[in-house]
Amino acid sequence: MNPNRRTDEELVAAALTHKEAFAGVMERYEPRLRRYMHRITNRTESEIDDLLQETFIKAYRYLNSYDASFPFSSWMYRIARTVVISDHRKRTVRPEHTQVIDDDLMTTIASDEDDPETAAIIAEHRTRVRDALESLGSDYRDALVLRYFEGKSYTEMSDIMMKPEGTIATLLNRGKRALADALKQYDL
Amino acid sequence: MSSPLSKRILERIEKERIRPRPRWWFVMYEALVWSMIALTGSIAGITIALSYYRLHAGDVFLMFTAGVPWYQLLLVIGWIGAFVCLFLLLLYEVRCTKRGYRFSLYAVGGAGALVIIGIAGLQYHAGVIHTAELHLARTMPATYYDAASARERFWSSPEGGRLMGYIVAQEGAVLEVRDADGSYWVVHLSNVPDIAPADTHDHPPRYGLFVGTQSGTTTFSACAMTVYEEEAQRRRSATGTPRAFRGDERLVGSMRTKRCAPMRITQ
């Protein structure tokens, strides 16, 4: 059967008996998790590869602990987030720089049809927005990225961030306010 | 078509012979975690009950009345606070459920404390803790009776404002008390007006701890007291001769009605 037509649960069940089937899981989640990791950390492409490798190996090892009553994608995101956090802790107590916004996001702000002057202004704004997001606390940044860049629901965010939905809502609210305050400092 | 990354990962899985952990491993792990939580809860319950028992039977409150400095009392009861802190730390560490939600720390801590105090209260009420203490006295007599003797020494200091002894007679608000050395004392209870005679002069033998001032060679004015009743099995062996109180008494009543003025304690 074409792995693309299988559900996550079917892929997981298949991967438990044939490790080759786990390739289907990786194919499906590699682009999403790569993008997500780029947004919450400032690692280079090869470092992201290492983090992804760690994430998938961990997922494979713990495959039997996955509870099918919860979305598999949330489970994968949670592992990815944990791996990134562990990586941060290993390197330093507090991450020095975190690149939250990548070029994908900027395409939503800039357009190819813009004239050079507009493009320059947008590029400037892009840097300021990135700096503003980087200045936020990691919980606020994670909440904003998951909600507005990854399009996750509150329930999914709750599963990924291991916090109640009420706390997620609070984080989003405060994150937005903190972002607005930070943007004011950049005259945006 | 596999990506280079997924190929690398599959090669690593093959090379390092990585296998998914079996389901029973996770089931056992969960069972172990919850067993440890249950065990911790039970031990915590017994500990709190013992603490409660010690606070009553160990005369800590009366010591406070007797003017023992707070930092000395802290040594006696401070570990309870340390225990509470450690327990809260434990709750903080296990706050995540399977789904990954984090409950309010205050809610979990409050609920945990209520459950433990409830269990402790039940155990105390059912006499479990008293039985445990008697068992302790039987199995570790040296340690236990050393502590009991130390307690007796502490409370046998009339010049320091502390007196301990059997109540042998009562006349109104005046008690006749025989201390551990066999000396008889007249204890005036003028500052304890609401004492009921039945609480102090009854069968079986009872003894009291008194806080007050020594007003004469063998007279003592008490402003606070606690009365204990002896166990039935000890009653039979009571010969009337002075001997050390062992500490395996049952508290029958505490009648502190007024806090004493601070006084100097000599130990």
Contacts between the chains, C-beta under 8 A, distances in Angstrom:
chain1	res1	chain2	res2	distance
A	15	B	20	7.8
A	16	B	20	5.9
A	19	B	10	6.7
A	19	B	13	5.6
A	19	B	14	7.5
A	20	B	10	6.9
A	22	B	10	7.1
A	22	B	13	7.5
A	23	B	2	5.2
A	23	B	6	4.9
A	23	B	7	8.0
A	23	B	10	6.1
A	26	B	2	7.9
A	26	B	3	7.3
A	26	B	5	7.1
A	26	B	6	3.9
A	26	B	9	6.3
A	27	B	2	6.8
A	27	B	3	6.5
A	27	B	6	6.1
A	30	B	3	6.1
A	30	B	5	6.0
A	30	B	6	6.7
A	49	B	5	6.0
A	52	B	5	6.2
A	53	B	5	6.9
A	53	B	8	6.8
A	53	B	9	5.6
A	53	B	12	7.2
A	56	B	6	7.7
A	56	B	9	5.1
A	57	B	9	6.5
A	57	B	12	6.8
A	57	B	13	7.1
A	57	B	18	6.4
A	60	B	9	8.0
A	60	B	13	6.4
A	60	B	18	6.4
A	60	B	20	6.1
A	61	B	18	6.2
A	61	B	19	7.8
A	61	B	20	6.2
A	61	B	21	6.0
A	62	B	20	7.4
A	62	B	21	6.6
A	63	B	20	4.2
A	64	B	20	5.2
A	64	B	21	5.8
A	64	B	22	6.3
A	64	B	23	4.4
A	64	B	25	7.5
A	64	B	26	6.0
A	65	B	21	7.4
A	65	B	23	8.0
A	65	B	26	4.5
A	67	B	98	7.0
A	70	B	99	6.8
A	78	B	100	6.7
A	158	B	100	7.3
A	158	B	101	6.5
A	159	B	99	6.6
A	159	B	100	5.6
A	160	B	100	7.9
A	161	B	100	8.0
A	162	B	96	5.7
A	162	B	100	3.8
A	162	B	101	7.0
A	162	B	102	6.1
A	163	B	101	7.1
A	163	B	102	5.4
A	164	B	101	5.1
A	164	B	102	6.3
A	164	B	103	7.6
A	167	B	102	7.3
